[in-house]
Amino acid sequence: LGYWIVEALVDRSHESYPRGGLDYLRRGLGWLKDAGIQAILDHHALPGVQTAGQMFTGNCTTDVQFYTPYNYHRALVWTVVMTAHSHLDPNFGSVFAIEAINEPIMNATLTPNYGTFQKNFVEVMRAVELTIGIFVPSSSLSLSVSASVSNNFTAALSATSSATIFSAEVQAALLDAVPILLEIGVACGLQTIFEASPFQWSRYIDNVMHNFMDVNWQYDNPSNPADVAIGSQTYDNHLYYSFGGVAAADPKSYMISICNLTCIQADAAVGNSPLWFGEWGLPTQFNATDAFLHQWADAQKLAYNKSAGWIVLLDFKTEISKLTNGNALSRQWSYLEGLKLGFLTQDPAALHDPNVCVPYMNSTTNNTSS
């Protein structure tokens, strides 16, 4: 999701993003709920841009401004709004986690105060839940909502914004989210839910999990999100061999690397568990044969299944046209094309060869990273 899905956060004087995204999100999440599919809300494009030169940020630029007080604040307000929807908006009924930020800059020296943002992100989520009446097991955080606002969630959230158990930045984010929720309530027909209904209940009693890219995504003394967890927290890793820096660019090195992957254990050793692989793919740095791609898909699924699991390849469908030399791009990037060509299985849990890694276990190669 882009931050601009909460339209009030967009500074239209210099930020040009599409409108109406929340309506589509609510509709799509409703479909997922009806189909019994669980959802993670991934803050993929942050205000001010979190990483240079990436289209997924919504602005492919070298001017990275996310790591500033102003944009950290906008991201926290976004989080308040999404957490409130996740518990009170029926269309969000299958949401179980919210990810703070997709792929921050890897060099931690270039992400000042990111650790403080992680802490505040966790606290604004829990503040919304405490307001609703959802308490965090084994946490000392507690909050009492006045009976005078027990039929008005936005009024209760306004009251929570003055609770001294939260930092000034968390308080400010909660308060600034109130008029936005009121505006959304009018636009989306949620006024009764946000303003005139008993809210000391939730669609389920569990907390929505906060989710972060794992600590080992960054280098040079990064902050560890495990240090700020309050209740259930999960971690995300993205692994693309095609961008280099993982293994030597040949089939055998790829297979040895993936079949002896150590990042799951490395993350667990510093508290980053449960971990899932939120992005991965079949692209390679060499011309891969069909036979290798069958092996490559199986080996990655085997490796990632040792974690809390994996999510579908980054691109569900990619263009097939003269501009892409037919399926040259989609062959290794598209989930649908991977199914069609047989590299991937209709049942995501199935494997062509469950012993694909046996010949490569405990081998060594010219890995540059695990």
Order of alpha helices (4+ residues) and beta strands (2+ residues): alpha-beta-alpha-beta-alpha-alpha-alpha-alpha-beta-beta-alpha-alpha-beta-alpha-alpha-alpha
